[in-house]
Amino acid sequence: MINNIYTIDAHCHIYPEKIAAKAVAGTDNFYGLNAAGKGTTTDLVARGKEAGIDHFIVQSVATIPHQVKSINEFIHREVESSNGLMTGLGTLHPESEDIKGDVEHLLELGLKGVKLHPDIQAFKIDDGKCLKIYELCQEKKLPILMHTGDHRYDYSNPNRMMPVLKAYPFLTVIGAHLGGWSVWEKAVETYLDIPNFYVDCSSCFSFIGPEKAEKYIKAYGADKVLFGTDYPMWSPSAEIEYFLSLSLDENEICSILNMNAKKLFGLE
């Protein structure tokens, strides 16, 4: 608990023990980084507790369609055995032969939303093959935590996201990395005042510095921002320390660390 606020990390990746090292190395290679954590549930909880984090929104991503079921069942098992420490998001893949069945399955598992990573899954957000996902998530009131932004590719940048937000006005999308990793200025310009679009502040602080972090958070409004560490990429303790160093008032801090995640993921 931080500043007497029940603290939620809304962006955590976990993997089965036997493949965690390989999965983390793959992400390191994709971004040219060296992850701070091991990518296992045990390591996440230990590092998170040390940082004062009380609850974790956990997720993983299917890079091919046949991984969807097994990943969602893994996330479900970890949540069920966490003694209330975790809430799970499911994965989907636009090339699945049964997207409706995948959505029904993740709902049966008690997962509270969907995580998509267009750049790693290699699909454009506004591609027609993705529309069934958005239709079903809007219908079932499943928020989507979406990786957004990368200047190297044209999968998840604002030009791809805006048509979806307009076509599905009741679909809740949380744009990871303040709405656009490495294209932050364009993201803020594009997404201001879009009612169904939220952001998290994961994987941003080391790249943009405190002045821009404060600027972008205040531009979106603290009621539209969630705290996230993008574990295992970054140290939860370092991310919390950085966040608390920003010039935010108590109400803004409470919204970002607690209230927004509770609202969007239906947490008690």
N, C-alpha and C positions, 0 to 999 in steps of 0.2 A: 504494500500500500504506500502510495506516494502522496505527501501533503494531505494525508487523511482521505485520499481519493482512491476508491476501488479502481485499480488500473488495469486496462485491457489492451493487450497487444493484438491488433487486428490483422496482422500480416506475418504469419509464421509458416515456414515450410518444414515438414517432417517426412522422413523416409524410413522404411524398414531397416533394421540394423545391418542386414547382410548386403544392402545396396547403397547405404547412405554415403559412404566415402566416394563411390563412383558417381552418384547423383550430384553431390556437392562439387566434385571436380569438373563435371560437365558444365555446371553453371559458372564456375570460376573461369573456365575457358571461354565461355560465351561472352562474358563481360570483361575479361582480363583482370580479374580480382582474385584475392585470396580470402576465402571465407573465414570468419572468426569462430564459427561453431562447427560441430560434427554433423548436424542434420538429423540427430536422433531425438526421440521424445525425452529420454532421460537427460540429455545434454540441454535441451530447450528448457525444461522445467528447472534444472539446477541453475542455469544462467539467468533465467527469468526471475526466479525467487531472489537471487542475489541482487538483482536490479530493483526489486520491489514491485514486480508485476504480479498481479493476482489472477489473471485469466488470459487464455491464449486462443485466438481464432486460428485453427490449423488447417492446412491445405497441401495439396500436391497437384501436379499437372500431368495429364495423359498426353504423351507425344505421339502416340498412335492409338487408333480407336479401341483396339482390344484390351488396352490397359484400364479403360474407364471403370469397369466393374470391380476389378481387384483393388485399384487405388481407393475407390469409394468405400469398399469394405474394410480396407486397412485404416482409413481415417475414422470410420465408425468404431472399430475396435479400440483404437487409441483413446477416443473420446469416452467410450463406455468405461474404460479402465482408469480414467484420470481423476476419479472422485470429484467431478465438477470443475476441474481446472481448465477444461478445454471445451470449445465449441468447434464443430467441424463444418467445412465447406466441401462440396463435391466437385469433381472435375467432369467436364463434358468434352466431346470432340466433334467438330462439325462434319467429319466424314464417317461418323458412326452410322450403321445401317438402321438403328433403332433409337433415335434421340429421345422420342417420347418414352420408351421403355427405360432408358437411362435416367431420365428425370424422375419417373415414378419410383425407380429403385432408390435413388438418393433420398427421396422424400420418405420412403419406407424406412430407410436407415436413420432418419432423424437429422439429416444434415440441413443446415440453415441457410445455405446459399450456394453459389457456384464460383469457382475460380477459373479464369481463362487467361492464357498467356499467348496472345496472337503471334508474337515474334518467335517464341520457341516452338509453338505448335504450327507455325508457318501458314497462317491464314489471315486474310485482310478482314478487319472488323466488319466492313460493310458488304462482304461477299455474300451472294444469295444463299450459299449453302449454310450460312450461320443463322439465317432468319428464323428457322424453326426453334433454335435455342432461345432467341429473344422472345419469340411469341409465347413459348411455354413458361419461361421465367417470369414474364409479365403476368400471365394468367395465374400462375401458382404463387405469385408474390415472393419470388426468390431473388434476392439482391445478387448482382454479379460483381465480384471483385475482379477487375480487369487490369492486367498490365497495360499501361499506356505509355507510348512515346519511345522513340529511338531514332536518332538522326541518321543511323546507318541503313534503315529499312523503311518500307512504306506499308507496314502492317497495321500499326496501332496509333498513328499520329492523329491530331485533331480532325484532319480532312476526312479520315475514315470513320471516326466516332460520331461526328455531328449528324450524318444522315440517320444513324441508328437511334440517337436520342430523340430526333424529331419524329421518326416513324413509330417509336414505342414510348410515348410520353408517360406511361405509368410503369415503365421498367426502371428499377433503381440500379444505377451503375456507380460503382466506386472506382474512380480512376486512380490506380496506384501511382505512387511517386509524384504526388502533387499534380496529377493529371497528364504528365508527359515527361518521362525521364529524358533528359538531355535536350528537350524542346520546351522548357518550362515557360518562357515568355509567351510563346505562341499558344500554349495551353491555357494560360491565365486569360489572355486576350479572347480566346474562343469560347471558354466555358463559363464565363461570368454570367450569373443570373439564370443558369439552366436549372430548373427546379428539381429534375430527377437525377442530377449528377453531383456526386460527392467525390472527395479525394482522400487518400491517406498520405502521410508524410514520410513513408519509408524510402530508404535508398536515395535520399536527397541531401542530407546535411553535409556530407563530405564533399559534395560537388558544388553546392551553390553558396555556402557561407551563411552566417546568421542574418545579415541584413536582408538578403533576398528571401530567406526562409520566412522571416517575419512579414515581409512585403506580400509574398504569395499567400500565406495563411490568412492574413488580414483581408486580402483581396477576395478570396473565396468566402471568408467569414468563418469564424470558429465553429459555428453550428453545421458546417459542411465538411469538416476535416476530422479524420480519425488518426490516432497514433498507431504506428506500425514500425517494426524493426527490420522486416524482411529477413528474420533469422532463417538460415545460419549465416547470411552474408555479413551481418554486422553484430557487434557486441550489444546486447540489450542494455547493459549498464552504461555504455558510452552513448547510446542513442537517447536514453532517458536523461542523462546528464546534459547532453546538448540541447534537448528539447526544453528542459527546465531553465536553461541559460537564456532563452529567448525572452523578449520583452512582451510577455503575455500576462493578462490579469487572471485572477483566480477563477472567474467564470469561464474564460476562454480555455484555461488549462483543464478544468473539470469537463467541459464539453468534449474536448479532444481526447482526453484520457479515458472517459467513461461514458458520458451520456449519448454520444452519437452512435457508438458501437452498440450500446444497449438497444437503442431505438431501431437501428437498421437490421440487427440480427435477432430481434425479439428476445433479448436476454432478460432474465428475472433481475 
